[in-house]
Amino acid sequence: MSPLSTLKRRSLRTNDQKPQKRSKLSMSTTSPMSPNPSKAPITLDSPPNPLKSRTRAALNLIYANSLSSTQFTQQYIPTSSQRFTAKDGHSTYTCTFKRTQDVTPEEKEACFQIIRETSRRDYEANAEQGWDDERKRGEMGEEGMKFLLVKKAEANKQDENSSQILGFTSFTLEMDPDNQIPQLYVYEIHLLPSARSLGLGRHLMSLNEVIARELELEKVILTVFTCNTKAEGLYRRLGYGVDEQSPKERVLRSGKVVRPKYLILSKALS
């Protein structure tokens, strides 16, 4: 499988687009709701109010962003999803959740090298700002960034902790900066060649959706280069469509349709 590359829309901004401020949710504020707000009992005496639902989801975001890696895993990552058996029925992998501040320098460097290996050329050819090592490293360490790290399952836990990272997905839980919709934004999803065509990409995306649904978010959103046809095809098979904020196709005077260099895809969860 080709690299499942996603990237932030602000890193691909065209010259005529103005910077959009991303909504920041406090990392230290806890929700006034129950210990697991997304699972609090709700009684509806009238049809659901979208505004109230959105407010509840926003509180869920604040609560989830305040949790430690261990607490987040316990509440939002199903135990059954923390291990994955590949399509061959033999190879087993682990998916470990970590906040960016809990990812070790060695793990973060491994993730960076995976991005560089699988997607640098796509960035150089399609992103307005091209590829920049330091900018990408800085993005990976941004406040609120979360990771799901893929490793080969080992019989010994100590061996597993030190084993090679084969892939990962990173995401944030946020309010959309343009329309204030609560969402899970997938920043990256990458697999080394040895970990492709095993169902791991689909599994990571399914975990992203599980988390978003538990938090009652309205959608999962991501960006993909249109040259990465395999990744785009996977996302579309998983139910992702072109988001309203995505760049549009252009029709030339000759009638030729020119696709944008990247698309913003999203999947509604309501």
Phi, psi and omega in degrees: 000139177290162183304133177274077190268129170232161182204161182291142180292332181288339178282349181247015186300135176280167187298331184268005179264137178272146179302139177253130177283128178278139180291128180258127176257139183301134179275349186248351182275130177263154183284144176285000183277188181293167181308329173235088189299328183291342181253010179293139180296137182235130177249124181251116176266352180213171179306146182305138178263115183304324181294317179295320179298320180292322178295318179297318179296322178297320176294322177299320179299313180300315180298310183297322180288346179270351186280152172287169178300318180295314180297318180297316179300314182298324186268330190235351179250106181303138180304321181295338182267354182280349172232145184222127176263127185291171182301332181288350177079000183243312184286132179240140183232156176250148176239111185248127179273137174212139169290157183303325181287347179258351176287127182291157177305323180293319179293318181294321178294321178298318178296318179300316181294327176295315178300313183299317182292320188268337191226356184303317182296323178296318178297315182298325184272336191235335182273137182304320182270002179065207180252135178219117183305310186291323178297318180293318178299319179296319179298320181295336181259009182297149179304132177090352180291138182232149185232146165241113186260133181256126176224161175287132179291136179238153179295324181261125183300323180295320177295323181294319180297327183264000182285164185292140172282124183261345180178174180191164166231145175233148185203165172234155173253118192206169169265130179305130185292341183267316185235009176059035174271131178290129187209162169256120182257115178278114179276314184218148165209115187220146176226140172293156181309322182291345183252010181267164179061027179245356182095003183290322178299315178297320181295317179296319178295323179294325176294319176303318181290322177301314180299313182297320180292319179301327181270002180061035177284159185274333181199163168250135185227149181203169177235139182222140174291137180290342176287343180269073189294327180292318179294314179300319179298319178297312181300319181293322177295333179276002176100012180272139178233173182292124180286154181298338180271358184288148173302148183260157173292151177245139177253118180283167180300331179287350182096354180290135179265125180252119178282148175293165181285342177212159177234147169260117180250148179212163178224120179287140183251355182282000000 
